[in-house]
């Protein structure tokens, strides 16, 4: 017997609905703001935020903690 509704995903101790996205929490580091996960028909997919290469010698991460930008 096959379910008609899209399946949810389990990540850690939580369940996520189909097409729901979240930042994973990884003990002991906590929430990983630079990684985005999403649920697709019962399968969890995660991807690190892609950052453009920095063109300066001492980039800062003030505006976006995941990607460095020139001051």
C-alpha positions in Angstrom: 0.0 0.0 0.0 1.4 3.4 -1.0 0.6 6.7 0.7 -0.9 9.4 -1.5 0.7 12.3 0.4 4.3 13.3 0.0 6.5 11.8 2.8 8.1 13.8 5.6 11.8 13.7 6.5 13.4 13.0 9.8 16.6 14.9 10.7 18.0 14.3 14.1 15.0 14.1 16.5 12.7 16.3 14.4 10.4 15.7 11.5 10.0 18.1 8.6 7.2 18.3 6.0 7.8 17.8 2.3 9.3 21.1 0.8 10.1 22.4 4.3 13.6 23.9 4.7 15.7 24.5 7.8 19.2 25.2 9.2 20.4 22.0 10.8 21.5 21.9 14.4 24.5 19.8 15.1 25.6 19.1 18.7 27.8 20.5 20.2 28.1 23.3 17.6 24.4 24.3 17.5 22.5 25.7 14.5 24.6 25.7 11.3 23.4 29.0 9.7 25.6 28.5 6.6 23.9 25.2 5.7 20.4 24.8 4.4 18.5 21.5 4.4 15.2 20.7 2.8 12.8 17.8 2.5 12.0 16.3 -0.9 9.5 13.4 -0.9 11.0 11.8 2.2 14.7 12.5 1.4 16.7 15.2 3.2 19.1 17.3 1.1 21.6 19.7 2.6 23.9 22.3 1.0 26.4 24.7 2.3 25.9 28.3 1.2 28.1 29.0 -1.8 30.2 32.2 -1.6 31.9 34.1 -4.4 35.7 34.3 -4.2 37.0 37.3 -2.3 39.0 39.8 -4.3 40.7 41.4 -1.3 43.5 40.4 1.0 41.7 40.8 4.3 38.0 40.1 3.9 35.4 40.7 6.7 32.4 38.6 7.6 30.4 41.4 9.2 27.3 41.5 6.9 27.1 37.8 6.2 28.9 35.4 8.7 28.9 32.7 6.0 30.7 34.6 3.3 33.6 37.1 3.5 33.4 40.4 1.8 35.9 43.2 1.2 35.9 46.0 3.8 
